């Protein structure tokens, strides 16, 4: 069974940092693009970051300079620094093998972890 499990969410004050983790299991052989997305209440889901199958790292425009993504064998991380109240959202990890990069309808999704940033 393919699973993606996010962890590391919580409540922090503006300016603080959090590191989210996404642990992968049950994936078959081959390379997968893995990305982070977020969805705030009443808002559309937004792409946050991606590690493409060629190893390229992407960060969303509003997060550049504050967020970074990295990975080891079974875990993908999202390091979030200088958090702002507008970063408040449920953060989801997603993976896909077919396209080589991240896109809105990736094959596999975690259940999400809530990040709340207070003033």
C-alpha positions in Angstrom: 0.0 0.0 0.0 1.4 3.4 -1.0 1.4 5.8 1.9 2.5 9.4 2.4 2.4 10.6 6.0 3.0 14.2 6.9 4.2 15.4 10.3 5.7 18.5 11.9 2.8 20.9 11.7 1.8 23.1 14.6 1.1 26.6 15.8 3.9 29.1 15.8 4.3 32.9 15.9 5.1 35.0 12.9 8.8 34.9 12.1 9.4 31.5 13.6 10.3 28.3 11.7 8.8 24.8 11.2 10.1 21.8 9.4 7.5 19.4 7.9 8.3 15.8 7.0 6.7 13.5 4.5 7.5 9.8 5.0 6.9 7.6 2.0 6.2 3.9 2.1 4.9 1.2 -0.3 6.3 2.8 -3.4 7.5 0.6 -6.2 10.8 1.0 -8.1 11.3 4.1 -10.2 11.6 7.8 -9.6 8.8 9.9 -8.2 8.3 13.6 -8.2 7.3 14.7 -4.7 5.8 18.0 -3.8 4.2 20.0 -1.1 0.9 21.8 -1.5 -1.2 23.8 0.9 -4.8 24.9 1.2 -6.0 27.6 3.4 -9.6 27.8 4.5 -11.8 29.0 1.7 -8.9 29.1 -0.7 -7.7 27.0 -3.7 -5.0 24.5 -3.2 -1.6 26.1 -3.9 1.7 24.5 -5.0 4.5 25.1 -2.5 7.5 23.1 -3.6 8.5 20.2 -5.8 11.4 17.8 -6.2 11.2 16.6 -9.8 12.5 13.3 -10.9 15.6 14.9 -12.4 16.4 16.3 -8.9 15.5 19.8 -9.7 14.0 21.7 -6.7 11.2 24.2 -7.2 9.7 26.7 -4.7 6.6 28.7 -5.2 7.1 32.4 -5.8 5.6 33.6 -2.6 7.8 31.2 -0.6 11.2 31.8 -2.3 13.8 32.9 0.1 11.9 31.5 3.1 11.1 27.8 2.2 13.4 25.1 1.1 12.7 21.4 0.3 15.1 18.5 0.6 14.9 14.7 0.8 16.6 11.6 1.9 15.7 8.0 0.9 12.2 7.8 2.4 11.4 11.3 3.6 10.8 14.7 2.0 11.2 17.8 4.1 9.8 21.3 3.8 11.8 23.8 5.9 9.8 26.9 6.5 11.5 30.0 7.9 10.2 33.5 8.6 6.6 32.2 8.7 3.8 34.7 8.1 0.1 34.5 9.1 -0.7 34.0 5.4 1.2 30.8 5.5 -1.5 29.3 7.7 -2.9 26.3 5.9 -3.1 22.5 5.7 0.0 21.3 4.1 -0.1 18.2 1.9 2.6 16.0 0.5 2.0 14.4 -2.9 3.9 12.1 -5.2 3.7 11.0 -8.8 5.7 9.0 -11.3 4.0 9.7 -14.6 5.0 13.3 -15.3 8.4 13.7 -13.8 7.4 16.9 -12.1 4.6 18.2 -9.8 1.2 19.2 -10.9 -2.3 19.7 -9.5 -3.6 16.1 -9.8 -0.7 14.0 -8.6 -1.4 10.3 -8.1 -0.7 9.9 -4.3 -1.6 12.3 -1.5 -1.1 12.4 2.2 -3.8 13.5 4.7 -2.1 16.8 5.5 -0.7 18.5 8.5 -2.0 21.9 9.8 0.3 24.8 10.1 -1.0 27.9 12.0 1.0 31.1 12.2 -0.2 33.7 14.6 0.6 37.4 14.7 
